[in-house]
Amino acid sequence: MCNLKAISHKQVDDVEADGTDEVELLYDWLETLLLKFELEGKVYSKLHVDLTKTSSSALHITAKAYGEKYTRQVHDSKVEVKAVTYHKMEVVRKGNSVILRFVLDL
């Protein structure tokens, strides 16, 4: 969407999402970040994320998101993201790593 190196950490926002499984949680998380951009004009380049299991089937993600208000002249607009999609979305665990795959509608 923009040049991450141009984003300073002037503001810290709490960003949360919920899901019944890891794929739904990823979708809701990405959609929440996109809405922060669309509705509040916020962009982030650093996230501190905490994942918790809230019940036997529910997951919750909380994060401190570091960024600022988007400015076209400062952040060098690249690609407009229209929406998050479930198309080919997956969460793959390999040892201590997690690989997230998803397709955005541009």
Phi and psi restraints in degrees (value plus and minus 20) as a CYANA .aco file:
   2 CYS   PHI    -177.7  -137.7
   2 CYS   PSI     155.9   195.9
   3 ASN   PHI     -95.0   -55.0
   3 ASN   PSI      89.1   129.1
   4 LEU   PHI     -82.8   -42.8
   4 LEU   PSI     -52.9   -12.9
   5 LYS   PHI     -87.4   -47.4
   5 LYS   PSI     -40.5    -0.5
   6 ALA   PHI    -105.3   -65.3
   6 ALA   PSI     -27.6    12.4
   7 ILE   PHI    -106.9   -66.9
   7 ILE   PSI     100.2   140.2
   8 SER   PHI    -112.5   -72.5
   8 SER   PSI     144.4   184.4
   9 HIS   PHI    -120.0   -80.0
   9 HIS   PSI      37.3    77.3
  10 LYS   PHI     -94.3   -54.3
  10 LYS   PSI     -47.9    -7.9
  11 GLN   PHI    -148.9  -108.9
  11 GLN   PSI     130.0   170.0
  12 VAL   PHI    -143.7  -103.7
  12 VAL   PSI     102.6   142.6
  13 ASP   PHI    -137.2   -97.2
  13 ASP   PSI     126.9   166.9
  14 ASP   PHI    -107.6   -67.6
  14 ASP   PSI     108.6   148.6
  15 VAL   PHI    -146.7  -106.7
  15 VAL   PSI     108.9   148.9
  16 GLU   PHI    -151.3  -111.3
  16 GLU   PSI     134.5   174.5
  17 ALA   PHI    -174.7  -134.7
  17 ALA   PSI     138.7   178.7
  18 ASP   PHI    -150.9  -110.9
  18 ASP   PSI     135.1   175.1
  19 GLY   PHI    -180.1  -140.1
  19 GLY   PSI     136.5   176.5
  20 THR   PHI    -106.0   -66.0
  20 THR   PSI     -36.7     3.3
  21 ASP   PHI    -168.9  -128.9
  21 ASP   PSI     156.3   196.3
  22 GLU   PHI     -85.0   -45.0
  22 GLU   PSI     -55.3   -15.3
  23 VAL   PHI     -89.4   -49.4
  23 VAL   PSI     -65.6   -25.6
  24 GLU   PHI     -83.4   -43.4
  24 GLU   PSI     -58.0   -18.0
  25 LEU   PHI     -83.5   -43.5
  25 LEU   PSI     -63.8   -23.8
  26 LEU   PHI     -80.3   -40.3
  26 LEU   PSI     -65.9   -25.9
  27 TYR   PHI     -78.4   -38.4
  27 TYR   PSI     -71.1   -31.1
  28 ASP   PHI     -83.3   -43.3
  28 ASP   PSI     -56.8   -16.8
  29 TRP   PHI     -83.4   -43.4
  29 TRP   PSI     -70.6   -30.6
  30 LEU   PHI     -83.3   -43.3
  30 LEU   PSI     -60.4   -20.4
  31 GLU   PHI     -84.4   -44.4
  31 GLU   PSI     -59.0   -19.0
  32 THR   PHI     -82.9   -42.9
  32 THR   PSI     -63.7   -23.7
  33 LEU   PHI     -85.0   -45.0
  33 LEU   PSI     -59.9   -19.9
  34 LEU   PHI     -84.6   -44.6
  34 LEU   PSI     -60.3   -20.3
  35 LEU   PHI     -85.5   -45.5
  35 LEU   PSI     -54.9   -14.9
  36 LYS   PHI     -80.5   -40.5
  36 LYS   PSI     -57.9   -17.9
  37 PHE   PHI     -90.2   -50.2
  37 PHE   PSI     -69.5   -29.5
  38 GLU   PHI     -86.9   -46.9
  38 GLU   PSI     -63.4   -23.4
  39 LEU   PHI    -111.6   -71.6
  39 LEU   PSI     -52.9   -12.9
  40 GLU   PHI    -133.8   -93.8
  40 GLU   PSI     -26.8    13.2
  41 GLY   PHI      48.9    88.9
  41 GLY   PSI      10.3    50.3
  42 LYS   PHI    -118.6   -78.6
  42 LYS   PSI     121.7   161.7
  43 VAL   PHI    -148.2  -108.2
  43 VAL   PSI     127.4   167.4
  44 TYR   PHI    -150.8  -110.8
  44 TYR   PSI     128.1   168.1
  45 SER   PHI    -147.9  -107.9
  45 SER   PSI     -22.5    17.5
  46 LYS   PHI    -165.2  -125.2
  46 LYS   PSI     112.6   152.6
  47 LEU   PHI    -153.5  -113.5
  47 LEU   PSI     116.1   156.1
  48 HIS   PHI    -131.8   -91.8
  48 HIS   PSI      90.8   130.8
  49 VAL   PHI    -130.0   -90.0
  49 VAL   PSI     120.4   160.4
  50 ASP   PHI    -149.5  -109.5
  50 ASP   PSI     104.0   144.0
  51 LEU   PHI    -126.7   -86.7
  51 LEU   PSI     109.5   149.5
  52 THR   PHI    -151.8  -111.8
  52 THR   PSI     133.7   173.7
  53 LYS   PHI    -119.1   -79.1
  53 LYS   PSI      97.5   137.5
  54 THR   PHI    -109.6   -69.6
  54 THR   PSI     -41.5    -1.5
  55 SER   PHI    -176.8  -136.8
  55 SER   PSI    -191.4  -151.4
  56 SER   PHI     -83.8   -43.8
  56 SER   PSI     -43.1    -3.1
  57 SER   PHI    -147.8  -107.8
  57 SER   PSI     -20.0    20.0
  58 ALA   PHI    -131.4   -91.4
  58 ALA   PSI     123.3   163.3
  59 LEU   PHI    -140.8  -100.8
  59 LEU   PSI     129.0   169.0
  60 HIS   PHI    -156.9  -116.9
  60 HIS   PSI     116.1   156.1
  61 ILE   PHI    -140.5  -100.5
  61 ILE   PSI     113.4   153.4
  62 THR   PHI    -145.5  -105.5
  62 THR   PSI     127.8   167.8
  63 ALA   PHI    -170.9  -130.9
  63 ALA   PSI     131.4   171.4
  64 LYS   PHI    -116.3   -76.3
  64 LYS   PSI      99.9   139.9
  65 ALA   PHI    -128.9   -88.9
  65 ALA   PSI     103.2   143.2
  66 TYR   PHI    -123.8   -83.8
  66 TYR   PSI     103.6   143.6
  67 GLY   PHI    -195.5  -155.5
  67 GLY   PSI    -168.2  -128.2
  68 GLU   PHI    -183.1  -143.1
  68 GLU   PSI     158.2   198.2
  69 LYS   PHI     -88.1   -48.1
  69 LYS   PSI     118.8   158.8
  70 TYR   PHI     -92.2   -52.2
  70 TYR   PSI     113.9   153.9
  71 THR   PHI    -154.1  -114.1
  71 THR   PSI      99.9   139.9
  72 ARG   PHI     -74.2   -34.2
  72 ARG   PSI     -62.0   -22.0
  73 GLN   PHI     -87.3   -47.3
  73 GLN   PSI     -52.4   -12.4
  74 VAL   PHI    -107.2   -67.2
  74 VAL   PSI     -62.4   -22.4
  75 HIS   PHI    -115.8   -75.8
  75 HIS   PSI     -19.4    20.6
  76 ASP   PHI      31.3    71.3
  76 ASP   PSI      59.8    99.8
  77 SER   PHI     -73.1   -33.1
  77 SER   PSI     114.0   154.0
  78 LYS   PHI    -134.6   -94.6
  78 LYS   PSI     -93.5   -53.5
  79 VAL   PHI    -148.5  -108.5
  79 VAL   PSI     117.1   157.1
  80 GLU   PHI    -108.0   -68.0
  80 GLU   PSI     103.6   143.6
  81 VAL   PHI    -112.7   -72.7
  81 VAL   PSI     101.8   141.8
  82 LYS   PHI    -106.4   -66.4
  82 LYS   PSI     -60.0   -20.0
  83 ALA   PHI    -183.6  -143.6
  83 ALA   PSI     139.1   179.1
  84 VAL   PHI    -109.0   -69.0
  84 VAL   PSI     124.2   164.2
  85 THR   PHI    -146.4  -106.4
  85 THR   PSI     139.4   179.4
  86 TYR   PHI    -105.8   -65.8
  86 TYR   PSI     -27.7    12.3
  87 HIS   PHI     -77.4   -37.4
  87 HIS   PSI     100.6   140.6
  88 LYS   PHI      38.5    78.5
  88 LYS   PSI      -2.7    37.3
  89 MET   PHI     -92.4   -52.4
  89 MET   PSI     113.7   153.7
  90 GLU   PHI    -176.5  -136.5
  90 GLU   PSI     136.4   176.4
  91 VAL   PHI    -140.9  -100.9
  91 VAL   PSI      96.1   136.1
  92 VAL   PHI    -135.6   -95.6
  92 VAL   PSI     106.1   146.1
  93 ARG   PHI    -120.7   -80.7
  93 ARG   PSI     108.9   148.9
  94 LYS   PHI    -154.2  -114.2
  94 LYS   PSI      82.1   122.1
  95 GLY   PHI      42.4    82.4
  95 GLY   PSI    -144.2  -104.2
  96 ASN   PHI    -111.1   -71.1
  96 ASN   PSI     -15.0    25.0
  97 SER   PHI    -126.4   -86.4
  97 SER   PSI     134.9   174.9
  98 VAL   PHI    -148.2  -108.2
  98 VAL   PSI     107.7   147.7
  99 ILE   PHI    -127.4   -87.4
  99 ILE   PSI     105.1   145.1
 100 LEU   PHI    -125.6   -85.6
 100 LEU   PSI     108.1   148.1
 101 ARG   PHI    -142.6  -102.6
 101 ARG   PSI     114.4   154.4
 102 PHE   PHI    -180.6  -140.6
 102 PHE   PSI     139.7   179.7
 103 VAL   PHI    -139.1   -99.1
 103 VAL   PSI     111.8   151.8
 104 LEU   PHI    -123.4   -83.4
 104 LEU   PSI     123.5   163.5
 105 ASP   PHI    -103.8   -63.8
 105 ASP   PSI      97.2   137.2
